[in-house]
Amino acid sequence: MKSNYDFTKGALIKGRIKSKSHVDSALREQKILTSIRLDNEVIEAVKKKARAEGVGYLTWINKKLRSVVLGEDSILDRIEKLEKTVFKKA
């Protein structure tokens, strides 16, 4: 058992947890399960880079896709984009 856990990427569930389906529903709101076929050498390279950064390879792929597709280079970019949307100046 770990002495410390990182819950920063956890799903937010308001109120009492009523069932496993309640948890599954909250997780589905965060991510969408999809299937994609990639070259074996691409996956191996991604896994190697992800290990070097200390993250899972799917997390690494998602981070890179966010950077390229959405133009977000860091969590600060994501926060800034969210703040602009939430706190629009009228």
C-alpha positions as CSV (number, residue, x, y, z in Angstrom):
1,M,0.0,0.0,0.0
2,K,1.3,3.4,-0.9
3,S,1.9,6.0,1.8
4,N,0.6,8.9,-0.5
5,Y,-2.0,8.9,-3.2
6,D,-2.6,11.5,-5.9
7,F,-6.3,12.3,-6.3
8,T,-5.8,15.4,-8.5
9,K,-7.2,13.5,-11.5
10,G,-10.0,11.8,-9.7
11,A,-13.7,12.2,-10.6
12,L,-15.8,14.7,-8.7
13,I,-18.8,13.0,-7.2
14,K,-21.1,15.4,-5.3
15,G,-22.9,13.9,-2.4
16,R,-22.9,10.3,-1.2
17,I,-21.7,7.5,-3.5
18,K,-24.7,5.4,-4.0
19,S,-23.4,2.6,-6.2
20,K,-20.6,1.5,-8.5
21,S,-22.7,2.7,-11.4
22,H,-22.7,6.2,-9.8
23,V,-18.9,6.2,-9.9
24,D,-18.8,4.8,-13.4
25,S,-21.1,7.5,-14.5
26,A,-18.9,10.2,-13.1
27,L,-15.8,8.7,-14.8
28,R,-17.6,8.6,-18.1
29,E,-18.2,12.3,-17.9
30,Q,-14.4,12.9,-17.8
31,K,-13.2,10.5,-20.6
32,I,-14.6,8.7,-23.5
33,L,-13.6,5.1,-24.2
34,T,-12.4,4.7,-27.8
35,S,-10.5,2.3,-29.9
36,I,-7.7,3.2,-32.3
37,R,-5.2,1.1,-34.2
38,L,-1.6,2.3,-34.1
39,D,1.6,0.9,-35.4
40,N,3.5,-1.3,-33.0
41,E,6.7,0.8,-33.1
42,V,4.6,3.9,-32.3
43,I,3.1,2.3,-29.2
44,E,6.5,1.0,-28.1
45,A,8.0,4.5,-28.5
46,V,5.1,6.1,-26.7
47,K,5.4,3.6,-23.8
48,K,9.1,4.3,-23.5
49,K,8.6,8.1,-23.4
50,A,5.7,7.8,-21.0
51,R,7.8,5.6,-18.6
52,A,10.6,8.3,-18.8
53,E,8.0,10.9,-17.7
54,G,6.5,8.7,-15.0
55,V,3.0,8.5,-16.5
56,G,0.9,5.9,-18.2
57,Y,1.1,5.7,-21.9
58,L,-2.5,6.5,-22.5
59,T,-2.2,9.6,-20.3
60,W,0.9,10.5,-22.3
61,I,-0.9,10.1,-25.6
62,N,-3.8,12.2,-24.3
63,K,-1.4,15.0,-23.2
64,K,0.3,15.1,-26.6
65,L,-3.0,15.1,-28.5
66,R,-4.3,18.0,-26.3
67,S,-1.1,19.9,-27.1
68,V,-1.3,19.4,-30.8
69,V,-5.1,19.4,-31.5
70,L,-6.2,21.9,-28.9
71,G,-3.0,24.0,-28.6
72,E,-2.7,23.3,-24.9
73,D,0.9,22.9,-23.7
74,S,0.3,22.6,-20.0
75,I,-2.3,22.5,-17.2
76,L,-1.9,26.2,-16.9
77,D,-3.1,26.6,-20.5
78,R,-6.1,24.5,-19.8
79,I,-6.9,26.5,-16.7
80,E,-6.6,29.8,-18.6
81,K,-8.9,28.5,-21.4
82,L,-11.4,27.4,-18.8
83,E,-11.3,30.7,-16.9
84,K,-11.8,32.6,-20.2
85,T,-14.9,30.5,-20.9
86,V,-16.3,30.7,-17.4
87,F,-15.5,34.4,-16.6
88,K,-16.4,35.9,-20.0
89,K,-16.4,39.7,-19.8
90,A,-19.7,41.2,-20.9
